[in-house]
Every structure is written in C-alpha cells, then in structure tokens.
C-alpha cells in the first residue's frame, strides 16, 4: 500500500479524531467539523477532547492531517469519507437521531459522488440498507467502532477486532487501512453484511451493559443484606468463564454509548420475543433508585457531586449515570452542589457548581463519587461510593 489514500473524516469527536489520527500515519487525512473553535485548536496541534494518545499524536510532525470547516475542501478529492457525527437517542422517535449522518452523506455525494462513504457513527439495525435506497448509486458501507472515551486512539491502535459491513474489495481495503495504522499486529478482521455489522455493535454494547447491571445488582443485594460486596465479587470472578474484568460496581451504566445502544436494540426487537434486553434497561433504572435511596437514608443537608464524567481520563459527561442520581436526590428535596472542572457554567441541572475543590469538600456533608480519585481521599469519611476496586 505505497500510494496514499485520501480520506475525509466528518466529526472531530472521540470516534472521528481517533480514526483521523490512526489513518493519518499512512494516508492524507482531512478532518471536518462544524465548530471553528475545534478546528482552530486542531490547527494549533491541540486536542479539543481529553485523550492522552490523541494529544501526543497531534504533536507529531509526520502525520498528514489538516482540519477544516470547509466541506468542499474535505470531500472534493477524498477516496473515503468517514462519517463520525453524533447519533443521540431520541426518546420521542424511540431511535437514534441520524440527521447528522444523512447530512454528511448528502454533502459528500453532491461534492464527490465517487467517494466511498464509511459510516462509523452508531446506527439502528437496518439503517445502511435503508440509506443506500435513499441515496441510490452512492457507495455507502458501515464499520462499527468499539472505543472507550479517553482511550479512543489507544483502542484504535490496539483494536480487539475490525468489523466492516460489506463483503467487497473496497471494504477489505478500508479494513486494511485500519489494520495498517494499528500497533497490534494479529487483529481479527470480519467482513460481513451491513445489517449484521449493525447488530454486532448494538449486541456487543448491550452485553457490556448487562455485565455492568449484573455486578451492580450483586452490589445492591450485598448492601441490603449487609454483606461484603467485594468478597462476593472476588469469589464470583475467580471462575475463569466469568473473569475479573469489567466487574467494578457503579451508579449504573451511562455515558455516550451504553444507554442509547441498549434502548435502540430494545426498539429493534419489535415483534421478536425477548425479555433479557428489557431487563437490562430496567435494571439500570432500579440501580439508580437504590443508590439515591441509600444516599437519602443518611439524611445529608448538602450533598456534593464529585465529577459528572463517567470515567477517569474523559471530559465527556453526556448521559453519565450520576445525573440520574442527581435528579432523584433533587426530587427528594436534598440540596446539591457540583464539582466538575470540565464545566464552564455556574450551574448544572439547577445546582450550584463549586470550582474550588477545598471549598467543595468543606461545604458538603456527603460527597457522592461514582469513582474515587486521589483528590478526595483526604475526605474519605465523607465519601459515598460503590467503587470497590478504584478502576473504571
């Protein structure tokens, strides 16, 4: 693969920027975003998101990467257009909001109809086939992403697998582009039909949500029975079929992927017998009810919410589980204050944002932390958490 492939990546969030960095090692990549602020940062070699590997790559001088807000500049000469725009879950339509994906496809087809369009955004099962009918003659394939926020580029450099939703030479070439940029050498590559690839993404994330829900229910049981939850988790995970990973209790699964992917998969089950997927979604709500009740039982005057983010190394708190806890506590009439350095506003969810950590710790009777860090260990006697292992 001596000739450099020209690639446009639409959307400079975790998925788009991590793929852009991966691909720019051996190809000419143009990153497109609607935010002039993001593009300005990228043009100065600064990352607009918190990801250690992305920040390191942006300081390299051997990457063929530029950022722009100009659609024509991004798409005009591209061999591939990678779509990595947000697809938030719309509760009203009971499905992902794919408007941003369709907008990118429409622009790319109008500017460069020969380009192969690779959807990396998470989409419903059956979407690729439907969008191909809508844009007849366009070259559209789907390739699911399996990334963690804050570790997105690391996960692209060391992928567990590469999946492309088409059995074709162009799909194989795109898979090779991803494999070429990876550090890991022995990577499982699966070329499958687009609908199966869409299902792989949703079922994989729902399995992870199920594992989170399982250990959270174990922790709830232990708490109500006054048992040592950590001992039970350790004992259960000694079974090699279960393993000691992804087993740390939390306030519930949250973040950008798991909540919306489980709900979307549940919606895709219309007319198909099932009970497990619905139970996973319901279990997550039950867990938040239990956590909020446990906090309220302590009769705090002021509850401090320490960080809104889901995990360390991330600056994204969209749909984080602690927000569900906050809503429940607020409904109980409990005063809340928030410590979140990633917030610019003086309030969040009608709660005061306290920027000084020492003041935050002094004012809160109880500090609610989904994950414990060294910043609050000196206030451990005040901390309420279900973080048994201090891992994400």
N, C-alpha and C positions, 0 to 999 in steps of 0.2 A: 504494500500500500504506500507507494512512493509519492503519488500525486495527492496533494492536499485537497480534502473535501471542504466545500464551503457550506457553513452551517449557520443558520439564524436561530436564536433561542428567544422566544417571546415570553417575558415574565421573569424578572430577576429576583424571585423569592428563593426559598431553600432548594426547591427542585430545579428551577431554571438556572440559577447561578452555579450550583454544584455541577450540573451537567455541562454548563459552559466552560467551567474550569477544567473538567476532565477532558473534554473534547478539544480544547484549545492547545493542548500539549502537542497534537499532531495535525491539527486542522485549522482553517481560518474561521473564526467564530465571531459573530456579531450578536451582542446581547441587546435586546429591545425591551424597553419599559416605558410606561406612560408617565412615570414620575421623573421630572427633571432633576429632583434632588438626588434620587438614587443614581441616575446616570452621571451626575456631577461627581459623586463620591467614587463611583467605579472608575471614572476617567482619571481620578487622582490616585488610584490604587488602593482605595479604602472600601471595605465591605459595608453594605448597608444593613447586614444581618450579622448576628453573633454566631460565628463558626470559625474555629481556630484554623482549620485547614484552608478554608476559603481565603481568610486574611493572609495566610502565608503564600498562597498561590498568586494572589494579586500583587505581591511584592516581587514576584519573579519577572525577569526581563526576557524570558524565552517563550512566553505564551503569545499566540496570535489571537488576541482578544481586544475588541473595542466595544464600547457601549454607546447606544444612541436612543433617541426618541423618534427617529425618522423611520417610518415603516418601509418606505421605498428603498432606502439605503440598506435596511436589514434584509429584505426579501428579494431584491432585484436579481442578484446573482447566486442565490442560495441553491445548493443541491438538496439540502434537507432544511425544513422548518420545524423546529421542536416547539411544541405548544406546552407551556408550563404555567398557565394562568390559573387563578383560584377558581374552584368549583364548590362554593359553600353549599351546605344543605339547606334547602328551602322547605320549611315546615308546612307552608301552605300548599305547595305542589307535591309534597312528600317525595322529593327527588333532589338531586344535585342541580344547582343553577349553572348551566353550561353556556350561558350567554357569552362569556368572555372567550370561550373556546371557539364558538361559532364566529365571533367577530374576527378572531385571528385567521381562521380558515378562509373566511370571505376576503379579507385583505390579501392574504398570501396568494390565493387563486387568481385574484384580479391582477396582482402585480407580477406574479411569476407562476403561471399555470403548470409548468413542467416540474416544479419542486415537489419532492416527496414530503408530505406533512406527517410528522410523528407526534401523536398526542401523548404527552406524559402526565397531563392532569388526570385526576381520578374521575371516572365517568360511570354512569349506570351500565348494567349488563344489557347489551344490545345496541348501545349508542353508536359504535363505529359503523355498523351496518346501516343504521338509520341516516347518519350524517353523510355516508357515501351516496345514498339515494338522493339526499338533498343537494349535494354538490357533485352531480353526475360528471364523471370524467376526471375528477380530482384524484390525486394519488394520496390516499389517507390510510395510515396504519396506526396501531396503538401499541405502546410499550409501557407497561406499568412500572411504577417506581416503588422501591422498598427502602425508604430512608428515615433516619431519626433527625429531628430538629437539633441543631447544634453539632451534629455529627454527619451532616448530609454528604459532604465531599468525602469524608473518610469512608462512608458506606458505599460511595461510588467507586472509590479506589480499591476497596476490598469487598466487592459485592458477593452476597450469598448466592445469587443467580442472576441471569439476564434473561428476560422474557420479552419476546416480540410477537405481537398478534398478527402474524401473517407468515405463510409458508412460501417464501419467494426469495429471489436473489437480492432484491433491494432490502428486504427485511434482514437477510443474513448479513448484508454489507453493513447495515446500521448496527447490528449486534456486534460485528467485528470492530466497528469504531469505538463502541463502549468498552469492549474487551481490550482493545489496543491501549487505551488510556489508563487501564487499571494496574495497580501494583500486584495484586493477586494474580497468579498465573493459571491455576486449574479452576476454571469457572464453569459451572453448569450453564449451558445455553439451551433455551427451549423456544423453538419456533412453533407457534400454534395458531389456531383460528382466532380472530379478534374477539369474539364473544367469550371464548374460553379464557383468553387473556384477561378480559374484564372481570370475569368471575374469580380468577386466581387472585387478583388484587383484593377484592372485597372479602373473599373467604379467608385469605391469609390474615388480614387485619382483624376480622371477626374472631378468628381463633386466638389471636393475641388478646383481644378484649375479653374473651371467655376465660383465659388464664388469669388475667387481672381480676376479673369478677370472682373466680374460684377462690383465690387466696384472700381476697377481701371478705368473702363470706366466711372463710375459715377464721379470719381475724375477728369478725363480728361475733361468731359463735364463742370463740375463746374469751372475748371481752365480757359477754353476757354471762358466761359460766365461770368467770374469774379464773381462767386457765392461762398458762404461759404460752402465748401465741407463737413466740419464736421457737420454742422447743417442738411444738407441733409441726410448724413449717419445716424445720430442720429434719425431723423424723420422716415426714412425708416425702421430702425431696431426696432422701437417701436412696429411694427407688430409682435406678438408672433410667427407667422408662419415663419418669417424671422429670428428674434432674433439678439441680439447684440454681436455675436461672429464671429471670422474669417472675420472681416469686415474692417480691417485697410489697407488703400491703400499702395501701394508699387511701386517699379520699375518694377514689373512683377513677376509672379511666376517663381521660379528657384529651385536650389538645386538638390539633387540626384534623387528624385522620380517623382515630378510632370511633368517636361519637357519630360522625356523619357516615362513615362507611358501614357501621353496623345498622344504622337506620335505613340506609339505602338498600342494603342487602335484604333487610326485612321487607321493604317495599317491593323488591324484585320477586319476592316469594308469593305474590298474588296468585291464588289458585293452586299452590303447591303445599301439601301437608308439611307442617313443621311446628316445633314447639321450642327447640333449643335457642334459636336466634332471638326470638321474642323474650325468652327468659334472660338472656344476656343483657338486653337493653333494660329490662325491668329491674334486674339485679343491681345495675349501676345506680338507678334512682333510689332503690332501697338502701344501698350503702350510704348515700349522701344523707338520707333521712336519719340513719343510725348515728353517723358522725355528728350531725348537727344536734341531735338529741343528747349525745354524750357530752358535748360542749355545754349545752344549756343546763344540764344537771349540775354543773359546777358553779352555777349562779354567778358568773362574772359580771362586773359592772361595765368594763371596757374590754373588748376582745380585739387583739391586734392580729391582723392577717399578714403573715410574713411571706412575701413574694406571691405573685399571681401566676408565675410561669409554672409549667408542668414539670420541668426537669432542669438540672444544672447545665450550664453551657448553652442555654437558649434564651432568647429575648422575646419569644412569642408567647402570649398568654391567651390567645383566642380559644374560647371554649374550655379553658382549664377547669378541672374538677372543683377547685376551691371556690370558684364563682357560684357554683350550685350550693355549696355550704354557706356562703355569704348570704344568698337570697333567703335561705331557710332561717338563718340566725336573725336577719333583719326582720323577717316576718314574726319572729318571737319577741321583738322589741329590744333586742340587745344592741348596744352601741358598738360600732365597728370603726377601727382605724386601719389604714393600709400602709405597709412599707413595700414599695416597688420602685427601684431606681429606673426601670425602663419606662415609667410613666412621666409624662410632661405636665399633666393637668393636676390641679389642686384637689380634685375629687374623682372618685371612681365608684360607680353604682351608688351615688349619693352618700358615699363615705369619705371622710377626710383622708387625704394622702399625707403622711408624715415623712419628710425627706431625711430627717436626722435619725439615724438608727438608735443612738443612745436615748434620745427623747422618746422614740417609739417604744423601746423596751421599758422605759420608766413609766410611761403612761398606761401601758396595757396590763390588766390583771392576769390575762391569759393570752399566750402567743400561739396562734394556730399556724402550724407549718407542715405542709404536705411532705417536704423533705428538709432534714436538718442539715445545716452547714456550720462551719466554724464561727460564723458571725454571731450566732445566737447560743452557742454552747455555754457562755457565761451566764445566760438567763435560763438554763435548762430546767430549773424548778418551776418556771412559768410556762414551759412549752407543752402544748398538746400536739401530739403527732401519732401516726401509726407507722412511722418509718422505723422498721425493726433492724434493717441492715445498713442504713445510710447509703443506699445505692439507688439509682434510677431504675 
